[in-house]
Amino acid sequence: MPAAQRYFISIGDLSQARGENAELSFHGISPGSFANTLQSALREPALWQRWKALQPDPDAVDPMLGASDAGAEVSAEQSDLHTEVEVVTTLPHAVVKHRLNLLAGRVWKLHDVRPA
């Protein structure tokens, strides 16, 4: 089992945190709702499965991107004019990045990764 990592992420304006596909994108407005949405996306494969089904050749999609971590934990809080997000998971960076991009687009920034 891979070691858990702690990802420190910031989102400048949570109201702008939207993925390219509205069907898969985050639609809330609060840090708590974003944390819950991302946590579900990391714990369960449902978001990835919906994304995969929308691909031109779903069978060609790398199955490693569909990994999930039932123990993933996400917290988020408003800090001045941005949202600070902390993710603890055993999932590789590529999977975390993919789920973040689906939900929030490219408005997030990874600040640090540390062992959990």
Buried (B, 14 or more C-beta within 10 A) or exposed (E): EEEBBBBBBBBEEBEEBBBEEEEBBBEBEEBEBBBBBBBBBBBBBEBBEEBBEEEEEEEEBEEEBBBBBEEBBBBBEEEEEBBBBBBBBBBBEEBBBBBBBBBBBEBBEBEEBEEB
